[in-house]
Amino acid sequence: MRYILTLIGVGVGTLWFCSGVAPNLDRARDVSGEVRGADGELLRAFGTQDGYWRLPVDLDQVSPLYLDMLVGYEDRRFYVHPGIDPIALVRAGWQFVLHGRVVSGASTISMQTVRLLDQGGERSLVEKLRQMRSAIALERRYGKSGILKLYLRLAPFGGNLEGVRAASLAYFGKEPKHLTAGEAALLVALPQAPGRRPDRRPEAARAGRDRVLDRMVRSGILSREHAAAARREPVPVARRPMAALAPHLTAAFHHQAKVTGPVHTTINGVLQREIERRVAAYRGALDPAANLAAIVVRNSDRAVIAHIGSTDVADAARAGAFDFSRAIRSPGSTIKPFIYGLAFETLLVHPDTLVDDSQVRYGRYAPSNFEPGFGGPVSVHDALLRSLNTTAVAILDALGPQRLLARLRAAGTPLRLPQLDADAGLAVAVGGCGISLTDLVTLYAALPNRGLLQPLRYMPDEPTAAAYPLLSPEASWAVANILADMRPPDGPAATQIGGRRRVAYKTGTSAGLRDAWAIGFDADHTVGVWTGRPDAAAMVGHVGRSTAAPLLFRIFDLLPYPVADPAGPPLEGSVLTTRGNLPTRLVRFTPSSSPERPIIDMPFDGAELTGAQRGVNLRAHGGRPPYRWLVDGDPLGPASTDAERVWHPSVSGAIRLEVVDGSGQSDSINIWLGAASR
């Protein structure tokens, strides 16, 4: 009868143990968000909802030596027991009876995983029994590999580090697949006493590591020589910051992600890291209050392989930090290549066509060059290389600014204009508009692709958009061929690259020295750099060629050397590839200009005037005398040879002022008078 009762008791106990329920896995599912580069490298990780670094990890992502050491130290019979280790239980119980205290534990990796999933629980016999039941259920449901994956994700490593991958990155700056024996031993020891973390108690962490190494020698996992070498490895005394490469892009991708797994991007992690280093080193050459943005694109598929949204990478890691690659700023002269490209496409001019660099007035607008003075006749090729404002405006005037604006708008890269009148349209040639660095790089990447524009791509599975013909292949080649003749900037970058790589590039400086640009391409990559102050204040002494171009070339120096020319081979049969013997109409370009007319200088258009009892000064320039002033169409006294006079208004409200010169040319403005004169 006693035997039968014993069997019944064993059966009931076994049934009770085996009827446990596996713990809830919600905590294990709450993992850190990840954004990875093109090669799978971690670009950036994000904390979990409860503030932990908890990165998912598969067994093949962890060093086999670490796994052997973990099992050998924590649970030697892990692969053979059902979740609880009867031998360890008997041993622990016998030692407790002999010594009256706990000498060794019997907690298996499966039981520890249950505790991690349940966030602890009180230390009691009842709790231990519950963990045993849940461990058996966990084994039955997920198997050994599933339990190991859960443990590797949840094990505590000090502070807010959970899981071997987060610990390996924080303490050693590497993925756990590449752990050395000493590093693996430290990470085996830490979950036993997370408070003895190496960045807080390095000597205690070292002692824990060495205990693990000693046991590995006794169990035959390590030789004495291997363990001795591992003991000589230094223990880290500080935590490394989690990866935060390309912080603006990675933050945007993380917040937009629709999936719980890692987000994969086209960013080249190695290149991104090196460019961020160079940007940090280059920052000292900038205005102290300046910022910077840079983009690197692979021409073949328009993939963005590096991205800088701000000079201060640490600050850029903040949520909501501004991405200057998308800021709308004045592009200076960087729009000029597309003006010339349209002129080449329509055969308005040829690279060898002569055009006059001279003073011309277009209504109120009289463009001047960045460098003072005018040089007279110059080839279109040299006019673009020298970035002459007068010739670019003259050609845009002949093309019609709306043609350029419509072409860019249709390509998905519209220019932002302050107003839509003709003067504003012509001023786009010298930066009288707004555009982002992202859109500019998109435009320039079309030039080495025979004029075909496609949106930039940031993810490898992103569908390739249909190409838009921004310029004809012949016009694109002509523009690229001219830009490739641009002399590299002075300084170290030119020394490093000059003679080895032909880069087609253009610089730009906005009015008032507010923005400095450099956009360039070789056969394989397009790179864009912008520098400027966030408050749009002037950066005295900083222009595109001396401020942005050197960094552009430093970035190109990090890229593989291309085997082809940036412009590509000339297209046979195109008139744009011929030199000399041009058709008569392409020998010289003569800008169209209307007769010079008078322009009202004072007051300015839209002025609001109050207290005009003493009179309003009227002044105009240009045109031919005599001059007649009109107020709302009524003459203001007789005509005069002088374009200045004082007007004593007797009305208030909206007023239209007009001046007419001796040839019938006129100009008009609208003002507001706050009170009538008495």
ZAMARGU-4260 file (C-alpha; in steps of 0.2 Angstrom, whole numbers, plus 5000, padded with zeros to 4 digits):
<rodrens>
0) 5000/5000/5000 | 5014/5012/5004 | 5022/5008/4987 | 5006/5012/4979 | 5003/5028/4988
5) 5021/5033/4984 | 5018/5030/4965 | 5001/5040/4966 | 5010/5054/4975 | 5024/5054/4962
10) 5011/5054/4948 | 5001/5068/4956 | 5017/5078/4958 | 5023/5075/4941 | 5006/5080/4934
15) 5006/5096/4944 | 5023/5101/4938 | 5019/5097/4920 | 5002/5107/4921 | 5010/5124/4922
20) 5007/5138/4910 | 5021/5147/4901 | 5023/5165/4906 | 5017/5179/4896 | 5030/5185/4883
25) 5025/5203/4882 | 5040/5210/4890 | 5051/5200/4878 | 5042/5208/4863 | 5045/5226/4869
30) 5062/5228/4861 | 5072/5242/4856 | 5069/5249/4839 | 5083/5247/4826 | 5088/5256/4810
35) 5101/5247/4801 | 5113/5251/4786 | 5114/5243/4769 | 5126/5230/4776 | 5115/5226/4791
40) 5126/5237/4803 | 5116/5245/4817 | 5115/5263/4813 | 5104/5268/4828 | 5094/5260/4842
45) 5080/5267/4852 | 5075/5263/4870 | 5060/5253/4874 | 5044/5260/4882 | 5050/5256/4899
50) 5067/5265/4896 | 5078/5250/4893 | 5090/5245/4879 | 5084/5228/4875 | 5089/5222/4858
55) 5083/5207/4849 | 5096/5194/4845 | 5097/5177/4837 | 5108/5163/4842 | 5118/5164/4826
60) 5122/5183/4831 | 5131/5177/4846 | 5149/5170/4848 | 5148/5151/4850 | 5161/5153/4864
65) 5149/5164/4874 | 5135/5152/4872 | 5147/5137/4878 | 5153/5148/4893 | 5135/5153/4898
70) 5128/5135/4898 | 5144/5129/4906 | 5143/5141/4920 | 5124/5143/4923 | 5117/5126/4918
75) 5128/5112/4913 | 5114/5100/4909 | 5103/5113/4900 | 5102/5103/4884 | 5096/5087/4893
80) 5084/5092/4908 | 5066/5096/4905 | 5067/5114/4913 | 5072/5109/4930 | 5088/5100/4935
85) 5084/5086/4947 | 5102/5082/4950 | 5105/5101/4955 | 5090/5101/4965 | 5096/5085/4975
90) 5113/5093/4977 | 5107/5110/4983 | 5095/5101/4995 | 5108/5090/5003 | 5120/5105/5005
95) 5107/5115/5013 | 5104/5101/5026 | 5123/5099/5029 | 5127/5117/5031 | 5111/5125/5036
100) 5111/5138/5022 | 5111/5139/5004 | 5128/5134/4996 | 5123/5132/4978 | 5107/5136/4968
105) 5097/5124/4957 | 5090/5138/4946 | 5091/5133/4928 | 5092/5145/4913 | 5074/5140/4909
110) 5069/5145/4927 | 5079/5161/4926 | 5070/5166/4910 | 5054/5163/4918 | 5059/5175/4932
115) 5065/5188/4919 | 5048/5187/4910 | 5039/5189/4926 | 5050/5203/4932 | 5056/5194/4948
120) 5044/5189/4962 | 5047/5186/4980 | 5061/5174/4985 | 5051/5159/4993 | 5048/5141/4991
125) 5031/5144/4983 | 5039/5156/4970 | 5052/5143/4966 | 5039/5129/4964 | 5030/5141/4952
130) 5045/5145/4942 | 5049/5126/4940 | 5031/5123/4933 | 5032/5138/4921 | 5050/5133/4916
135) 5044/5115/4911 | 5029/5123/4901 | 5041/5136/4893 | 5052/5121/4888 | 5038/5112/4881
140) 5032/5127/4871 | 5047/5135/4864 | 5061/5122/4866 | 5079/5125/4870 | 5084/5137/4857
145) 5068/5148/4860 | 5072/5149/4879 | 5091/5154/4875 | 5085/5168/4864 | 5073/5174/4877
150) 5087/5174/4890 | 5099/5182/4878 | 5087/5196/4876 | 5081/5199/4894 | 5096/5195/4905
155) 5101/5211/4916 | 5118/5218/4913 | 5118/5234/4924 | 5108/5250/4923 | 5096/5250/4909
160) 5105/5237/4899 | 5096/5221/4896 | 5101/5207/4884 | 5118/5202/4878 | 5118/5212/4862
165) 5114/5228/4871 | 5128/5224/4884 | 5141/5220/4871 | 5138/5236/4861 | 5138/5247/4877
170) 5153/5239/4885 | 5164/5234/4870 | 5157/5243/4855 | 5154/5227/4845 | 5141/5214/4841
175) 5141/5199/4852 | 5146/5188/4838 | 5164/5195/4839 | 5167/5193/4858 | 5184/5188/4864
180) 5185/5175/4878 | 5188/5189/4892 | 5173/5199/4885 | 5162/5183/4885 | 5167/5178/4902
185) 5162/5196/4909 | 5145/5195/4901 | 5142/5178/4908 | 5146/5184/4925 | 5136/5201/4925
190) 5118/5194/4926 | 5123/5185/4942 | 5127/5202/4950 | 5122/5217/4938 | 5126/5229/4952
195) 5144/5225/4949 | 5144/5233/4932 | 5162/5237/4925 | 5158/5256/4923 | 5154/5257/4942
200) 5164/5243/4950 | 5177/5238/4938 | 5187/5227/4951 | 5171/5218/4956 | 5167/5215/4938
205) 5185/5209/4935 | 5184/5197/4949 | 5167/5190/4943 | 5175/5188/4925 | 5190/5178/4932
210) 5179/5166/4942 | 5170/5162/4926 | 5187/5159/4917 | 5192/5148/4931 | 5177/5137/4930
215) 5179/5136/4911 | 5196/5129/4913 | 5189/5116/4926 | 5175/5111/4914 | 5187/5110/4899
220) 5179/5124/4889 | 5195/5134/4889 | 5213/5129/4891 | 5224/5137/4904 | 5234/5147/4892
225) 5218/5153/4884 | 5211/5158/4901 | 5227/5167/4906 | 5227/5177/4890 | 5208/5182/4894
230) 5213/5188/4911 | 5225/5200/4904 | 5211/5208/4894 | 5206/5225/4901 | 5189/5228/4909
235) 5179/5242/4902 | 5178/5257/4914 | 5164/5266/4905 | 5149/5263/4894 | 5149/5268/4876
240) 5135/5278/4869 | 5123/5268/4858 | 5125/5270/4840 | 5116/5286/4833 | 5123/5287/4815
245) 5113/5298/4803 | 5102/5304/4817 | 5090/5314/4807 | 5086/5300/4795 | 5085/5286/4808
250) 5074/5296/4819 | 5062/5299/4805 | 5062/5281/4799 | 5059/5274/4817 | 5044/5286/4820
255) 5037/5281/4803 | 5040/5263/4804 | 5025/5252/4802 | 5034/5236/4807 | 5041/5230/4824
260) 5057/5223/4817 | 5072/5233/4812 | 5071/5246/4798 | 5084/5243/4784 | 5091/5258/4775
265) 5103/5262/4760 | 5115/5271/4772 | 5133/5264/4772 | 5137/5263/4790 | 5156/5264/4788
270) 5155/5279/4776 | 5143/5288/4787 | 5154/5286/4802 | 5169/5293/4793 | 5159/5307/4786
275) 5152/5312/4803 | 5170/5312/4810 | 5176/5323/4796 | 5161/5335/4798 | 5165/5336/4817
280) 5183/5340/4813 | 5178/5353/4799 | 5166/5362/4810 | 5180/5373/4817 | 5182/5381/4800
285) 5164/5387/4800 | 5156/5402/4807 | 5154/5398/4826 | 5135/5399/4824 | 5134/5390/4807
290) 5127/5373/4804 | 5130/5361/4790 | 5121/5348/4780 | 5128/5335/4767 | 5121/5321/4757
295) 5130/5307/4747 | 5120/5298/4733 | 5124/5283/4723 | 5121/5288/4705 | 5116/5271/4698
300) 5100/5269/4709 | 5099/5286/4718 | 5102/5278/4735 | 5107/5290/4749 | 5122/5281/4756
305) 5127/5295/4769 | 5117/5309/4777 | 5121/5324/4788 | 5107/5335/4794 | 5117/5345/4807
310) 5135/5348/4812 | 5131/5344/4830 | 5128/5325/4829 | 5125/5323/4847 | 5112/5337/4847
315) 5104/5330/4831 | 5101/5314/4840 | 5087/5323/4850 | 5069/5319/4844 | 5063/5334/4833
320) 5080/5341/4830 | 5080/5351/4814 | 5086/5343/4798 | 5095/5356/4787 | 5096/5345/4772
325) 5077/5349/4770 | 5078/5367/4775 | 5072/5379/4761 | 5087/5391/4758 | 5093/5403/4744
330) 5103/5392/4732 | 5115/5406/4726 | 5122/5401/4709 | 5119/5382/4710 | 5103/5384/4699
335) 5114/5391/4684 | 5119/5374/4677 | 5100/5370/4673 | 5098/5387/4665 | 5112/5383/4653
340) 5106/5366/4651 | 5089/5372/4645 | 5098/5384/4633 | 5109/5369/4627 | 5093/5358/4625
345) 5084/5372/4614 | 5100/5376/4605 | 5099/5394/4611 | 5117/5393/4614 | 5132/5382/4612
350) 5146/5380/4625 | 5157/5390/4613 | 5144/5403/4610 | 5150/5421/4614 | 5140/5430/4626
355) 5142/5448/4633 | 5146/5450/4651 | 5140/5468/4653 | 5128/5479/4662 | 5110/5476/4656
360) 5094/5482/4665 | 5077/5472/4665 | 5064/5484/4671 | 5070/5487/4689 | 5082/5473/4690
365) 5100/5476/4685 | 5111/5460/4689 | 5129/5462/4694 | 5142/5449/4696 | 5149/5442/4712
370) 5166/5450/4708 | 5164/5468/4704 | 5165/5474/4685 | 5161/5466/4668 | 5172/5457/4656
375) 5164/5459/4639 | 5163/5445/4627 | 5165/5427/4635 | 5161/5410/4630 | 5146/5401/4638
380) 5158/5388/4644 | 5168/5401/4653 | 5153/5410/4659 | 5147/5395/4668 | 5164/5391/4675
385) 5166/5409/4681 | 5148/5409/4687 | 5144/5426/4679 | 5127/5433/4685 | 5125/5444/4670
390) 5126/5430/4657 | 5115/5418/4667 | 5101/5431/4669 | 5102/5436/4650 | 5100/5418/4645
395) 5086/5415/4657 | 5077/5431/4650 | 5079/5424/4633 | 5072/5407/4638 | 5058/5414/4649
400) 5060/5410/4667 | 5043/5401/4667 | 5050/5388/4657 | 5064/5384/4670 | 5051/5385/4684
405) 5039/5374/4675 | 5052/5361/4671 | 5058/5360/4689 | 5040/5359/4695 | 5036/5345/4684
410) 5052/5336/4690 | 5045/5337/4708 | 5059/5349/4713 | 5050/5366/4713 | 5058/5382/4717
415) 5050/5393/4731 | 5048/5411/4725 | 5044/5426/4736 | 5033/5432/4722 | 5028/5427/4705
420) 5032/5443/4695 | 5044/5443/4681 | 5058/5451/4691 | 5057/5437/4704 | 5058/5425/4690
425) 5074/5432/4683 | 5082/5433/4700 | 5081/5414/4702 | 5097/5414/4691 | 5106/5421/4706
430) 5097/5413/4720 | 5082/5424/4721 | 5072/5408/4726 | 5072/5394/4739 | 5076/5376/4738
435) 5082/5362/4749 | 5099/5353/4748 | 5089/5337/4746 | 5081/5344/4730 | 5097/5351/4724
440) 5106/5334/4725 | 5091/5326/4716 | 5093/5338/4702 | 5112/5336/4701 | 5111/5317/4701
445) 5102/5318/4685 | 5117/5326/4676 | 5128/5310/4676 | 5112/5300/4672 | 5110/5308/4655
450) 5097/5320/4662 | 5085/5308/4669 | 5079/5313/4686 | 5073/5301/4699 | 5068/5304/4718
455) 5081/5299/4730 | 5079/5282/4739 | 5082/5279/4757 | 5077/5260/4759 | 5083/5245/4748
460) 5065/5239/4745 | 5059/5256/4740 | 5051/5255/4723 | 5061/5264/4709 | 5051/5279/4703
465) 5049/5282/4684 | 5063/5293/4677 | 5059/5311/4672 | 5069/5319/4658 | 5075/5334/4666
470) 5087/5338/4652 | 5091/5330/4636 | 5106/5318/4636 | 5115/5330/4625 | 5112/5345/4636
475) 5116/5335/4652 | 5133/5330/4644 | 5137/5348/4639 | 5133/5354/4657 | 5143/5340/4665
480) 5158/5342/4654 | 5159/5361/4658 | 5157/5358/4677 | 5170/5345/4676 | 5183/5358/4671
485) 5180/5367/4687 | 5196/5369/4696 | 5196/5361/4713 | 5197/5372/4728 | 5213/5377/4736
490) 5218/5368/4752 | 5221/5350/4757 | 5206/5343/4748 | 5213/5349/4731 | 5230/5342/4735
495) 5223/5325/4740 | 5211/5324/4725 | 5218/5335/4711 | 5225/5324/4697 | 5217/5308/4703
500) 5198/5311/4701 | 5188/5323/4690 | 5174/5330/4699 | 5160/5340/4691 | 5154/5353/4703
505) 5146/5370/4706 | 5147/5382/4721 | 5135/5395/4726 | 5133/5409/4739 | 5117/5417/4742
510) 5114/5436/4744 | 5121/5443/4760 | 5133/5428/4762 | 5119/5419/4771 | 5121/5402/4763
515) 5137/5393/4755 | 5134/5378/4744 | 5144/5365/4734 | 5136/5351/4724 | 5146/5339/4713
520) 5147/5322/4705 | 5159/5310/4698 | 5153/5295/4687 | 5147/5285/4703 | 5141/5297/4716
525) 5133/5314/4719 | 5138/5324/4734 | 5130/5340/4741 | 5135/5352/4755 | 5126/5367/4763
530) 5133/5378/4776 | 5124/5393/4784 | 5117/5400/4800 | 5100/5394/4806 | 5095/5412/4809
535) 5100/5416/4791 | 5112/5429/4797 | 5127/5433/4786 | 5143/5423/4787 | 5156/5436/4783
540) 5171/5429/4774 | 5162/5412/4770 | 5157/5408/4752 | 5153/5392/4743 | 5171/5390/4735
545) 5181/5393/4751 | 5168/5386/4764 | 5158/5372/4756 | 5169/5366/4742 | 5183/5360/4753
550) 5172/5348/4763 | 5164/5342/4747 | 5181/5336/4741 | 5185/5329/4758 | 5169/5318/4756
555) 5174/5313/4738 | 5191/5307/4745 | 5181/5294/4755 | 5172/5287/4740 | 5179/5274/4728
560) 5189/5280/4713 | 5177/5280/4698 | 5184/5272/4682 | 5173/5283/4671 | 5172/5302/4667
565) 5158/5312/4676 | 5151/5318/4660 | 5152/5301/4652 | 5157/5299/4633 | 5151/5312/4621
570) 5136/5308/4611 | 5140/5306/4593 | 5131/5317/4581 | 5126/5331/4593 | 5131/5349/4589
575) 5135/5352/4607 | 5150/5340/4606 | 5157/5349/4591 | 5170/5363/4593 | 5172/5377/4580
580) 5162/5379/4563 | 5147/5384/4573 | 5131/5389/4564 | 5130/5408/4563 | 5116/5409/4575
585) 5126/5400/4588 | 5142/5410/4586 | 5136/5425/4597 | 5122/5427/4609 | 5114/5444/4610
590) 5102/5447/4625 | 5086/5455/4622 | 5083/5471/4632 | 5069/5484/4632 | 5073/5503/4631
595) 5078/5509/4648 | 5063/5516/4658 | 5062/5526/4674 | 5062/5517/4690 | 5054/5524/4706
600) 5066/5524/4721 | 5056/5533/4734 | 5045/5529/4742 | 5046/5511/4740 | 5031/5500/4733
605) 5019/5496/4747 | 5025/5509/4759 | 5014/5515/4773 | 5016/5533/4777 | 5010/5543/4791
610) 5012/5561/4796 | 5015/5568/4778 | 5011/5586/4782 | 5029/5591/4778 | 5028/5583/4761
615) 5033/5566/4753 | 5049/5565/4744 | 5047/5558/4726 | 5063/5551/4717 | 5066/5541/4702
620) 5080/5536/4691 | 5083/5530/4673 | 5073/5535/4658 | 5074/5551/4649 | 5068/5569/4654
625) 5056/5577/4655 | 5047/5568/4669 | 5029/5569/4674 | 5022/5562/4691 | 5004/5556/4692
630) 4993/5553/4708 | 4979/5541/4704 | 4981/5546/4686 | 4980/5564/4689 | 4996/5575/4684
635) 5005/5582/4699 | 5010/5598/4691 | 5020/5601/4675 | 5033/5590/4668 | 5051/5593/4674
640) 5069/5589/4669 | 5072/5584/4687 | 5066/5566/4692 | 5064/5572/4710 | 5051/5583/4719
645) 5041/5585/4735 | 5023/5581/4735 | 5011/5588/4748 | 4996/5576/4748 | 4979/5581/4752
650) 4971/5564/4752 | 4973/5548/4762 | 4971/5529/4760 | 4977/5519/4745 | 4987/5529/4732
655) 4994/5525/4716 | 5010/5535/4711 | 5016/5534/4693 | 5031/5543/4684 | 5032/5544/4665
660) 5047/5550/4656 | 5050/5559/4639 | 5049/5543/4629 | 5033/5537/4636 | 5041/5524/4647
665) 5033/5523/4665 | 5034/5515/4682 | 5021/5514/4696 | 5019/5510/4714 | 5006/5508/4727
670) 5007/5516/4744 | 4996/5520/4759 | 4994/5537/4767 | 4988/5536/4785 | 4981/5554/4786
675) 4978/5568/4775 | 4988/5584/4776 | 4980/5600/4783
</rodrens>
